[in-house]
């Protein structure tokens, strides 16, 4: 039983991070690359990799 509870505790932060990523991607989809030093795709990839690091930290 204790294992089930700890597994649930791990899944909750990851689920929350996924929800945040989805919200951010929705906001970014209509942005333009005009007047930007780096393309939007770079920002999305940076955000995604940062999210993966946050997931790993949340699991630990």
mmCIF file of the N, C-alpha and C atoms, coordinates in Angstrom:
data_MODEL
# 
_entry.id   MODEL 
# 
loop_
_atom_site.group_PDB 
_atom_site.id 
_atom_site.type_symbol 
_atom_site.label_atom_id 
_atom_site.label_alt_id 
_atom_site.label_comp_id 
_atom_site.label_asym_id 
_atom_site.label_entity_id 
_atom_site.label_seq_id 
_atom_site.pdbx_PDB_ins_code 
_atom_site.Cartn_x 
_atom_site.Cartn_y 
_atom_site.Cartn_z 
_atom_site.occupancy 
_atom_site.B_iso_or_equiv 
_atom_site.pdbx_formal_charge 
_atom_site.auth_seq_id 
_atom_site.auth_comp_id 
_atom_site.auth_asym_id 
_atom_site.auth_atom_id 
_atom_site.pdbx_PDB_model_num 
ATOM 1   N N  . UNK A 1 1  ? 0.826  -1.209 0.000   1.00 0.00 ? 1  UNK A N  1 
ATOM 2   C CA . UNK A 1 1  ? 0.000  0.000  0.000   1.00 0.00 ? 1  UNK A CA 1 
ATOM 3   C C  . UNK A 1 1  ? 0.861  1.261  0.000   1.00 0.00 ? 1  UNK A C  1 
ATOM 4   N N  . UNK A 1 2  ? 1.938  1.249  0.764   1.00 0.00 ? 2  UNK A N  1 
ATOM 5   C CA . UNK A 1 2  ? 2.804  2.425  0.849   1.00 0.00 ? 2  UNK A CA 1 
ATOM 6   C C  . UNK A 1 2  ? 3.392  2.775  -0.515  1.00 0.00 ? 2  UNK A C  1 
ATOM 7   N N  . UNK A 1 3  ? 3.723  1.763  -1.305  1.00 0.00 ? 3  UNK A N  1 
ATOM 8   C CA . UNK A 1 3  ? 4.280  1.992  -2.641  1.00 0.00 ? 3  UNK A CA 1 
ATOM 9   C C  . UNK A 1 3  ? 3.283  2.718  -3.542  1.00 0.00 ? 3  UNK A C  1 
ATOM 10  N N  . UNK A 1 4  ? 2.004  2.373  -3.462  1.00 0.00 ? 4  UNK A N  1 
ATOM 11  C CA . UNK A 1 4  ? 0.978  3.035  -4.262  1.00 0.00 ? 4  UNK A CA 1 
ATOM 12  C C  . UNK A 1 4  ? 0.869  4.516  -3.925  1.00 0.00 ? 4  UNK A C  1 
ATOM 13  N N  . UNK A 1 5  ? 0.960  4.837  -2.656  1.00 0.00 ? 5  UNK A N  1 
ATOM 14  C CA . UNK A 1 5  ? 0.854  6.237  -2.216  1.00 0.00 ? 5  UNK A CA 1 
ATOM 15  C C  . UNK A 1 5  ? 2.048  7.030  -2.730  1.00 0.00 ? 5  UNK A C  1 
ATOM 16  N N  . UNK A 1 6  ? 3.252  6.481  -2.624  1.00 0.00 ? 6  UNK A N  1 
ATOM 17  C CA . UNK A 1 6  ? 4.430  7.213  -3.078  1.00 0.00 ? 6  UNK A CA 1 
ATOM 18  C C  . UNK A 1 6  ? 4.405  7.395  -4.596  1.00 0.00 ? 6  UNK A C  1 
ATOM 19  N N  . UNK A 1 7  ? 3.904  6.420  -5.332  1.00 0.00 ? 7  UNK A N  1 
ATOM 20  C CA . UNK A 1 7  ? 3.782  6.537  -6.784  1.00 0.00 ? 7  UNK A CA 1 
ATOM 21  C C  . UNK A 1 7  ? 2.819  7.663  -7.155  1.00 0.00 ? 7  UNK A C  1 
ATOM 22  N N  . UNK A 1 8  ? 1.733  7.794  -6.421  1.00 0.00 ? 8  UNK A N  1 
ATOM 23  C CA . UNK A 1 8  ? 0.765  8.863  -6.659  1.00 0.00 ? 8  UNK A CA 1 
ATOM 24  C C  . UNK A 1 8  ? 1.406  10.223 -6.400  1.00 0.00 ? 8  UNK A C  1 
ATOM 25  N N  . UNK A 1 9  ? 2.210  10.320 -5.361  1.00 0.00 ? 9  UNK A N  1 
ATOM 26  C CA . UNK A 1 9  ? 2.879  11.583 -5.035  1.00 0.00 ? 9  UNK A CA 1 
ATOM 27  C C  . UNK A 1 9  ? 3.833  12.000 -6.151  1.00 0.00 ? 9  UNK A C  1 
ATOM 28  N N  . UNK A 1 10 ? 4.447  11.042 -6.810  1.00 0.00 ? 10 UNK A N  1 
ATOM 29  C CA . UNK A 1 10 ? 5.373  11.342 -7.902  1.00 0.00 ? 10 UNK A CA 1 
ATOM 30  C C  . UNK A 1 10 ? 4.603  11.786 -9.137  1.00 0.00 ? 10 UNK A C  1 
ATOM 31  N N  . UNK A 1 11 ? 3.496  11.142 -9.445  1.00 0.00 ? 11 UNK A N  1 
ATOM 32  C CA . UNK A 1 11 ? 2.743  11.449 -10.656 1.00 0.00 ? 11 UNK A CA 1 
ATOM 33  C C  . UNK A 1 11 ? 2.094  12.829 -10.607 1.00 0.00 ? 11 UNK A C  1 
ATOM 34  N N  . UNK A 1 12 ? 1.700  13.297 -9.431  1.00 0.00 ? 12 UNK A N  1 
ATOM 35  C CA . UNK A 1 12 ? 1.018  14.590 -9.340  1.00 0.00 ? 12 UNK A CA 1 
ATOM 36  C C  . UNK A 1 12 ? 1.886  15.757 -9.812  1.00 0.00 ? 12 UNK A C  1 
ATOM 37  N N  . UNK A 1 13 ? 3.139  15.905 -9.356  1.00 0.00 ? 13 UNK A N  1 
ATOM 38  C CA . UNK A 1 13 ? 3.946  17.026 -9.863  1.00 0.00 ? 13 UNK A CA 1 
ATOM 39  C C  . UNK A 1 13 ? 4.197  16.932 -11.366 1.00 0.00 ? 13 UNK A C  1 
ATOM 40  N N  . UNK A 1 14 ? 4.418  15.729 -11.886 1.00 0.00 ? 14 UNK A N  1 
ATOM 41  C CA . UNK A 1 14 ? 4.682  15.564 -13.311 1.00 0.00 ? 14 UNK A CA 1 
ATOM 42  C C  . UNK A 1 14 ? 3.443  15.939 -14.114 1.00 0.00 ? 14 UNK A C  1 
ATOM 43  N N  . UNK A 1 15 ? 2.281  15.545 -13.636 1.00 0.00 ? 15 UNK A N  1 
ATOM 44  C CA . UNK A 1 15 ? 1.029  15.896 -14.310 1.00 0.00 ? 15 UNK A CA 1 
ATOM 45  C C  . UNK A 1 15 ? 0.851  17.419 -14.349 1.00 0.00 ? 15 UNK A C  1 
ATOM 46  N N  . UNK A 1 16 ? 1.184  18.071 -13.260 1.00 0.00 ? 16 UNK A N  1 
ATOM 47  C CA . UNK A 1 16 ? 1.080  19.528 -13.175 1.00 0.00 ? 16 UNK A CA 1 
ATOM 48  C C  . UNK A 1 16 ? 2.049  20.194 -14.154 1.00 0.00 ? 16 UNK A C  1 
ATOM 49  N N  . UNK A 1 17 ? 3.261  19.671 -14.238 1.00 0.00 ? 17 UNK A N  1 
ATOM 50  C CA . UNK A 1 17 ? 4.242  20.232 -15.173 1.00 0.00 ? 17 UNK A CA 1 
ATOM 51  C C  . UNK A 1 17 ? 3.794  20.057 -16.618 1.00 0.00 ? 17 UNK A C  1 
ATOM 52  N N  . UNK A 1 18 ? 3.199  18.914 -16.932 1.00 0.00 ? 18 UNK A N  1 
ATOM 53  C CA . UNK A 1 18 ? 2.677  18.698 -18.282 1.00 0.00 ? 18 UNK A CA 1 
ATOM 54  C C  . UNK A 1 18 ? 1.564  19.680 -18.609 1.00 0.00 ? 18 UNK A C  1 
ATOM 55  N N  . UNK A 1 19 ? 0.721  19.965 -17.642 1.00 0.00 ? 19 UNK A N  1 
ATOM 56  C CA . UNK A 1 19 ? -0.368 20.917 -17.844 1.00 0.00 ? 19 UNK A CA 1 
ATOM 57  C C  . UNK A 1 19 ? 0.195  22.318 -18.110 1.00 0.00 ? 19 UNK A C  1 
ATOM 58  N N  . UNK A 1 20 ? 1.225  22.696 -17.369 1.00 0.00 ? 20 UNK A N  1 
ATOM 59  C CA . UNK A 1 20 ? 1.859  24.003 -17.559 1.00 0.00 ? 20 UNK A CA 1 
ATOM 60  C C  . UNK A 1 20 ? 2.475  24.090 -18.955 1.00 0.00 ? 20 UNK A C  1 
ATOM 61  N N  . UNK A 1 21 ? 3.159  23.018 -19.387 1.00 0.00 ? 21 UNK A N  1 
ATOM 62  C CA . UNK A 1 21 ? 3.756  23.007 -20.727 1.00 0.00 ? 21 UNK A CA 1 
ATOM 63  C C  . UNK A 1 21 ? 2.683  23.171 -21.791 1.00 0.00 ? 21 UNK A C  1 
ATOM 64  N N  . UNK A 1 22 ? 1.577  22.475 -21.653 1.00 0.00 ? 22 UNK A N  1 
ATOM 65  C CA . UNK A 1 22 ? 0.485  22.586 -22.634 1.00 0.00 ? 22 UNK A CA 1 
ATOM 66  C C  . UNK A 1 22 ? -0.043 24.012 -22.707 1.00 0.00 ? 22 UNK A C  1 
ATOM 67  N N  . UNK A 1 23 ? -0.207 24.643 -21.562 1.00 0.00 ? 23 UNK A N  1 
ATOM 68  C CA . UNK A 1 23 ? -0.706 26.026 -21.532 1.00 0.00 ? 23 UNK A CA 1 
ATOM 69  C C  . UNK A 1 23 ? 0.277  26.971 -22.219 1.00 0.00 ? 23 UNK A C  1 
ATOM 70  N N  . UNK A 1 24 ? 1.558  26.792 -21.952 1.00 0.00 ? 24 UNK A N  1 
ATOM 71  C CA . UNK A 1 24 ? 2.569  27.656 -22.562 1.00 0.00 ? 24 UNK A CA 1 
ATOM 72  C C  . UNK A 1 24 ? 2.634  27.465 -24.073 1.00 0.00 ? 24 UNK A C  1 
ATOM 73  N N  . UNK A 1 25 ? 2.544  26.221 -24.523 1.00 0.00 ? 25 UNK A N  1 
ATOM 74  C CA . UNK A 1 25 ? 2.574  25.962 -25.966 1.00 0.00 ? 25 UNK A CA 1 
ATOM 75  C C  . UNK A 1 25 ? 1.372  26.592 -26.663 1.00 0.00 ? 25 UNK A C  1 
ATOM 76  N N  . UNK A 1 26 ? 0.213  26.560 -26.019 1.00 0.00 ? 26 UNK A N  1 
ATOM 77  C CA . UNK A 1 26 ? -0.975 27.207 -26.595 1.00 0.00 ? 26 UNK A CA 1 
ATOM 78  C C  . UNK A 1 26 ? -0.765 28.709 -26.745 1.00 0.00 ? 26 UNK A C  1 
ATOM 79  N N  . UNK A 1 27 ? -0.129 29.326 -25.757 1.00 0.00 ? 27 UNK A N  1 
ATOM 80  C CA . UNK A 1 27 ? 0.118  30.766 -25.803 1.00 0.00 ? 27 UNK A CA 1 
ATOM 81  C C  . UNK A 1 27 ? 1.151  31.117 -26.882 1.00 0.00 ? 27 UNK A C  1 
ATOM 82  N N  . UNK A 1 28 ? 2.118  30.239 -27.096 1.00 0.00 ? 28 UNK A N  1 
ATOM 83  C CA . UNK A 1 28 ? 3.215  30.538 -28.014 1.00 0.00 ? 28 UNK A CA 1 
ATOM 84  C C  . UNK A 1 28 ? 2.884  30.250 -29.469 1.00 0.00 ? 28 UNK A C  1 
ATOM 85  N N  . UNK A 1 29 ? 1.869  29.462 -29.748 1.00 0.00 ? 29 UNK A N  1 
ATOM 86  C CA . UNK A 1 29 ? 1.628  29.008 -31.127 1.00 0.00 ? 29 UNK A CA 1 
ATOM 87  C C  . UNK A 1 29 ? 1.318  30.140 -32.098 1.00 0.00 ? 29 UNK A C  1 
ATOM 88  N N  . UNK A 1 30 ? 0.781  31.243 -31.628 1.00 0.00 ? 30 UNK A N  1 
ATOM 89  C CA . UNK A 1 30 ? 0.418  32.353 -32.511 1.00 0.00 ? 30 UNK A CA 1 
ATOM 90  C C  . UNK A 1 30 ? 1.490  33.446 -32.579 1.00 0.00 ? 30 UNK A C  1 
ATOM 91  N N  . UNK A 1 31 ? 2.609  33.244 -31.917 1.00 0.00 ? 31 UNK A N  1 
ATOM 92  C CA . UNK A 1 31 ? 3.660  34.255 -31.917 1.00 0.00 ? 31 UNK A CA 1 
ATOM 93  C C  . UNK A 1 31 ? 4.445  34.220 -33.231 1.00 0.00 ? 31 UNK A C  1 
ATOM 94  N N  . UNK A 1 32 ? 5.021  35.342 -33.574 1.00 0.00 ? 32 UNK A N  1 
ATOM 95  C CA . UNK A 1 32 ? 5.778  35.467 -34.822 1.00 0.00 ? 32 UNK A CA 1 
ATOM 96  C C  . UNK A 1 32 ? 7.279  35.515 -34.520 1.00 0.00 ? 32 UNK A C  1 
ATOM 97  N N  . UNK A 1 33 ? 8.091  35.103 -35.500 1.00 0.00 ? 33 UNK A N  1 
ATOM 98  C CA . UNK A 1 33 ? 9.548  35.151 -35.350 1.00 0.00 ? 33 UNK A CA 1 
ATOM 99  C C  . UNK A 1 33 ? 10.120 36.533 -35.692 1.00 0.00 ? 33 UNK A C  1 
ATOM 100 N N  . UNK A 1 34 ? 9.275  37.444 -36.146 1.00 0.00 ? 34 UNK A N  1 
ATOM 101 C CA . UNK A 1 34 ? 9.745  38.785 -36.512 1.00 0.00 ? 34 UNK A CA 1 
ATOM 102 C C  . UNK A 1 34 ? 10.352 39.500 -35.309 1.00 0.00 ? 34 UNK A C  1 
ATOM 103 N N  . UNK A 1 35 ? 11.423 40.223 -35.568 1.00 0.00 ? 35 UNK A N  1 
ATOM 104 C CA . UNK A 1 35 ? 12.105 41.038 -34.551 1.00 0.00 ? 35 UNK A CA 1 
ATOM 105 C C  . UNK A 1 35 ? 12.598 40.213 -33.364 1.00 0.00 ? 35 UNK A C  1 
ATOM 106 N N  . UNK A 1 36 ? 12.932 38.952 -33.586 1.00 0.00 ? 36 UNK A N  1 
ATOM 107 C CA . UNK A 1 36 ? 13.429 38.096 -32.516 1.00 0.00 ? 36 UNK A CA 1 
ATOM 108 C C  . UNK A 1 36 ? 14.862 37.687 -32.839 1.00 0.00 ? 36 UNK A C  1 
ATOM 109 N N  . UNK A 1 37 ? 15.690 37.587 -31.817 1.00 0.00 ? 37 UNK A N  1 
ATOM 110 C CA . UNK A 1 37 ? 17.060 37.106 -32.018 1.00 0.00 ? 37 UNK A CA 1 
ATOM 111 C C  . UNK A 1 37 ? 17.067 35.614 -32.346 1.00 0.00 ? 37 UNK A C  1 
ATOM 112 N N  . UNK A 1 38 ? 16.203 34.863 -31.676 1.00 0.00 ? 38 UNK A N  1 
ATOM 113 C CA . UNK A 1 38 ? 16.117 33.418 -31.891 1.00 0.00 ? 38 UNK A CA 1 
ATOM 114 C C  . UNK A 1 38 ? 14.691 33.060 -32.298 1.00 0.00 ? 38 UNK A C  1 
ATOM 115 N N  . UNK A 1 39 ? 14.527 32.042 -33.133 1.00 0.00 ? 39 UNK A N  1 
ATOM 116 C CA . UNK A 1 39 ? 13.169 31.655 -33.541 1.00 0.00 ? 39 UNK A CA 1 
ATOM 117 C C  . UNK A 1 39 ? 12.360 31.076 -32.375 1.00 0.00 ? 39 UNK A C  1 
ATOM 118 N N  . UNK A 1 40 ? 11.056 31.122 -32.507 1.00 0.00 ? 40 UNK A N  1 
ATOM 119 C CA . UNK A 1 40 ? 10.159 30.583 -31.493 1.00 0.00 ? 40 UNK A CA 1 
ATOM 120 C C  . UNK A 1 40 ? 10.483 29.120 -31.218 1.00 0.00 ? 40 UNK A C  1 
ATOM 121 N N  . UNK A 1 41 ? 10.839 28.367 -32.264 1.00 0.00 ? 41 UNK A N  1 
ATOM 122 C CA . UNK A 1 41 ? 11.149 26.949 -32.080 1.00 0.00 ? 41 UNK A CA 1 
ATOM 123 C C  . UNK A 1 41 ? 12.261 26.748 -31.060 1.00 0.00 ? 41 UNK A C  1 
ATOM 124 N N  . UNK A 1 42 ? 13.246 27.651 -31.057 1.00 0.00 ? 42 UNK A N  1 
ATOM 125 C CA . UNK A 1 42 ? 14.328 27.535 -30.080 1.00 0.00 ? 42 UNK A CA 1 
ATOM 126 C C  . UNK A 1 42 ? 13.770 27.704 -28.679 1.00 0.00 ? 42 UNK A C  1 
ATOM 127 N N  . UNK A 1 43 ? 12.893 28.674 -28.498 1.00 0.00 ? 43 UNK A N  1 
ATOM 128 C CA . UNK A 1 43 ? 12.300 28.895 -27.176 1.00 0.00 ? 43 UNK A CA 1 
ATOM 129 C C  . UNK A 1 43 ? 11.480 27.695 -26.725 1.00 0.00 ? 43 UNK A C  1 
ATOM 130 N N  . UNK A 1 44 ? 10.751 27.091 -27.659 1.00 0.00 ? 44 UNK A N  1 
ATOM 131 C CA . UNK A 1 44 ? 9.943  25.919 -27.309 1.00 0.00 ? 44 UNK A CA 1 
ATOM 132 C C  . UNK A 1 44 ? 10.853 24.758 -26.901 1.00 0.00 ? 44 UNK A C  1 
ATOM 133 N N  . UNK A 1 45 ? 11.914 24.536 -27.651 1.00 0.00 ? 45 UNK A N  1 
ATOM 134 C CA . UNK A 1 45 ? 12.837 23.452 -27.296 1.00 0.00 ? 45 UNK A CA 1 
ATOM 135 C C  . UNK A 1 45 ? 13.507 23.712 -25.950 1.00 0.00 ? 45 UNK A C  1 
ATOM 136 N N  . UNK A 1 46 ? 13.883 24.954 -25.702 1.00 0.00 ? 46 UNK A N  1 
ATOM 137 C CA . UNK A 1 46 ? 14.481 25.307 -24.412 1.00 0.00 ? 46 UNK A CA 1 
ATOM 138 C C  . UNK A 1 46 ? 13.483 25.052 -23.289 1.00 0.00 ? 46 UNK A C  1 
ATOM 139 N N  . UNK A 1 47 ? 12.240 25.458 -23.506 1.00 0.00 ? 47 UNK A N  1 
ATOM 140 C CA . UNK A 1 47 ? 11.203 25.261 -22.498 1.00 0.00 ? 47 UNK A CA 1 
ATOM 141 C C  . UNK A 1 47 ? 10.979 23.771 -22.258 1.00 0.00 ? 47 UNK A C  1 
ATOM 142 N N  . UNK A 1 48 ? 10.944 22.981 -23.340 1.00 0.00 ? 48 UNK A N  1 
ATOM 143 C CA . UNK A 1 48 ? 10.706 21.546 -23.207 1.00 0.00 ? 48 UNK A CA 1 
ATOM 144 C C  . UNK A 1 48 ? 11.835 20.867 -22.441 1.00 0.00 ? 48 UNK A C  1 
ATOM 145 N N  . UNK A 1 49 ? 13.093 21.184 -22.788 1.00 0.00 ? 49 UNK A N  1 
ATOM 146 C CA . UNK A 1 49 ? 14.203 20.543 -22.088 1.00 0.00 ? 49 UNK A CA 1 
ATOM 147 C C  . UNK A 1 49 ? 14.262 20.985 -20.636 1.00 0.00 ? 49 UNK A C  1 
ATOM 148 N N  . UNK A 1 50 ? 13.930 22.233 -20.363 1.00 0.00 ? 50 UNK A N  1 
ATOM 149 C CA . UNK A 1 50 ? 13.877 22.702 -18.980 1.00 0.00 ? 50 UNK A CA 1 
ATOM 150 C C  . UNK A 1 50 ? 12.790 21.965 -18.201 1.00 0.00 ? 50 UNK A C  1 
ATOM 151 N N  . UNK A 1 51 ? 11.671 21.724 -18.866 1.00 0.00 ? 51 UNK A N  1 
ATOM 152 C CA . UNK A 1 51 ? 10.586 20.975 -18.232 1.00 0.00 ? 51 UNK A CA 1 
ATOM 153 C C  . UNK A 1 51 ? 11.034 19.559 -17.896 1.00 0.00 ? 51 UNK A C  1 
ATOM 154 N N  . UNK A 1 52 ? 11.784 18.930 -18.805 1.00 0.00 ? 52 UNK A N  1 
ATOM 155 C CA . UNK A 1 52 ? 12.262 17.573 -18.545 1.00 0.00 ? 52 UNK A CA 1 
ATOM 156 C C  . UNK A 1 52 ? 13.184 17.546 -17.329 1.00 0.00 ? 52 UNK A C  1 
ATOM 157 N N  . UNK A 1 53 ? 14.032 18.546 -17.197 1.00 0.00 ? 53 UNK A N  1 
ATOM 158 C CA . UNK A 1 53 ? 14.907 18.641 -16.025 1.00 0.00 ? 53 UNK A CA 1 
ATOM 159 C C  . UNK A 1 53 ? 14.074 18.839 -14.767 1.00 0.00 ? 53 UNK A C  1 
ATOM 160 N N  . UNK A 1 54 ? 13.049 19.679 -14.852 1.00 0.00 ? 54 UNK A N  1 
ATOM 161 C CA . UNK A 1 54 ? 12.168 19.902 -13.697 1.00 0.00 ? 54 UNK A CA 1 
ATOM 162 C C  . UNK A 1 54 ? 11.450 18.614 -13.315 1.00 0.00 ? 54 UNK A C  1 
ATOM 163 N N  . UNK A 1 55 ? 11.034 17.822 -14.306 1.00 0.00 ? 55 UNK A N  1 
ATOM 164 C CA . UNK A 1 55 ? 10.387 16.536 -14.015 1.00 0.00 ? 55 UNK A CA 1 
ATOM 165 C C  . UNK A 1 55 ? 11.323 15.618 -13.252 1.00 0.00 ? 55 UNK A C  1 
ATOM 166 N N  . UNK A 1 56 ? 12.576 15.540 -13.711 1.00 0.00 ? 56 UNK A N  1 
ATOM 167 C CA . UNK A 1 56 ? 13.547 14.683 -13.047 1.00 0.00 ? 56 UNK A CA 1 
ATOM 168 C C  . UNK A 1 56 ? 13.754 15.131 -11.603 1.00 0.00 ? 56 UNK A C  1 
ATOM 169 N N  . UNK A 1 57 ? 13.874 16.434 -11.407 1.00 0.00 ? 57 UNK A N  1 
ATOM 170 C CA . UNK A 1 57 ? 14.041 16.962 -10.049 1.00 0.00 ? 57 UNK A CA 1 
ATOM 171 C C  . UNK A 1 57 ? 12.806 16.688 -9.194  1.00 0.00 ? 57 UNK A C  1 
ATOM 172 N N  . UNK A 1 58 ? 11.613 16.814 -9.781  1.00 0.00 ? 58 UNK A N  1 
ATOM 173 C CA . UNK A 1 58 ? 10.385 16.553 -9.024  1.00 0.00 ? 58 UNK A CA 1 
ATOM 174 C C  . UNK A 1 58 ? 10.292 15.084 -8.631  1.00 0.00 ? 58 UNK A C  1 
ATOM 175 N N  . UNK A 1 59 ? 10.764 14.200 -9.487  1.00 0.00 ? 59 UNK A N  1 
ATOM 176 C CA . UNK A 1 59 ? 10.722 12.764 -9.174  1.00 0.00 ? 59 UNK A CA 1 
ATOM 177 C C  . UNK A 1 59 ? 11.705 12.397 -8.050  1.00 0.00 ? 59 UNK A C  1 
ATOM 178 N N  . UNK A 1 60 ? 12.781 13.153 -7.964  1.00 0.00 ? 60 UNK A N  1 
ATOM 179 C CA . UNK A 1 60 ? 13.772 12.865 -6.919  1.00 0.00 ? 60 UNK A CA 1 
ATOM 180 C C  . UNK A 1 60 ? 13.396 13.568 -5.650  1.00 0.00 ? 60 UNK A C  1 
# 
